Amino acid sequence: MTTFAELGLPQPIVSTLARLDITEAFPIQEAAIPDALAGKDVLGRGPTGSGKTFTFGLPMLTRLAGAPSRPGHPRGLVLAPTRELAAQIRERLADPAAALGLRVIDVVGGVNINNHIRALAAPVDLLVATPGRAEDLINQQKLSLDAVEISCLDEADQMADMGFLPQVRKLLDRVDRGGQTMLFSATLDGDVEKLVQRYMKNPVTHSTAPVEASVETMQHYLLVVKSREERNDVVERIGAREGKTIMFMRTKHGVDRQVKKLRRAGINAQGLHGDKGQGARTRALSGFSDGSTPVLIATDIAARGIDINDVSLVVHVDPPAEHKAYLHRAGRTARAGTSGTVVTLALTEQVSDVESLLRKAGVHATAAHIHPDSRELVKITGARTPSGTPLPPPGQQQKPQAESATRRHKGQGSPAGGTGHLHSQRRGRSGRGRRQQRSSGR
């Protein structure tokens, strides 16, 4: 195994990682960090969780060290498709940056822009941004990209899928073409290839195992139900299982409806989609990460760029529209070499389309006809009967029992359930550096 010290990173970064028990590099880090440190344009291909954040982030920090920055004029720029991913990148680079005396901030949509204006009033070395918010700040003349020396696009194919490429091009056109550019993506085709041709100079390409390779550590099942009513009951039984479960719906309204159904059944579920406010999104991800909220229900926004440990089951309540979405959804489990289970629920009339999708994804799924009380459902998912005690909407605190009884007596309401507290979590490890890096998603 190659250590970070052997890759040419400065001692303050190596020491900071060592304090976190992160010493050994992942394959893409071992391959790409020396080229990035040398100032070459780097094109990286690999799924979320392969170590991309450190691959581009540590060389960026190293090359930015030792020179001053000005307020509102960052020297490094990372563009990310979602606010969750932007925050995750900023959090993971914060300690190595501090070790070099550098400042990293993130600016994202869904947050009061005045907070970002205040943050940019002080010198910032590395800016992590979603494209829309960066453009907003430029239009208000609070941000300029004229000092950017190194830029990086993370999850470029997701930005293409989400329609962000016109904004991305406008932003990169503001950056000096003489600087270094890095681009990381699970796939390098279509519109992503156009970005490569337009903004990169003789890039060095490094690839890790493609998304499809991760299916080998998963067990895939196609569970067929007779009716939507039976499917609803099956989803409740699965939601009551032990362990972390991500359920995927196609629409935002579907997410909200499913959260309400599960909470009425006594299952602590929260939702994640693009119309959620930042507070609700942060609460949902934090609760799911620390285990206080065992069920996360999401649209495809959570299928990419979100790295949460110990997800043992992924459920496609709504089958995805295409095979790439299946693979990225499924990739929320079986991370860093662990195993996981992926279940697709299908009505009888959907089976043919789902089987075609699975073939395109290169997945062999065991098919079974199930109902809410079937033993096969319990065996595959750990399904249980929910408590049936309703929980309040996420974020509302449970009323003390005596107070609730008093209020019911006075006709003022009914009891409610609570939500968990927020804290960070690390998994145990049998090895040191690589396992710790896996557990923190770096």
Secondary structure, DSSP 8 states (H G I E B T S, - for coil): --BSGGGT--HHHHHHHHHTT--B--HHHHHHHHHHHTT--EEEE--TTSSHHHHHHHHHHHHHTTS--BBTB-SEEEE-SSHHHHHHHHHHHHHHHHHTT--EEEE-TTS-HHHHHHHHTSB-SEEEE-HHHHHHHHHTTS---TT--EEEESSHHHHHHTT-HHHHHHHHTTS-TTSEEEEEES---THHHHHHHHH-SS-EEEE---GGGGGGGEEEEEEEESSHHHHHHHHHHHHTSSSEEEEE-SSHHHHHHHHHHHHHTT--EEEE-TTS-HHHHHHHHHHHHHTSS-EEEE-GGGSSS---TTEEEEEESS--SSHHHHHHHHTTSSGGG--EEEEEEEEGGGHHHHHHHHHHTT---EEEE--TT-HHHHHHH-----------STT-----HHHHHHHHHTTS-----------------SSSHHHHHHHTT-
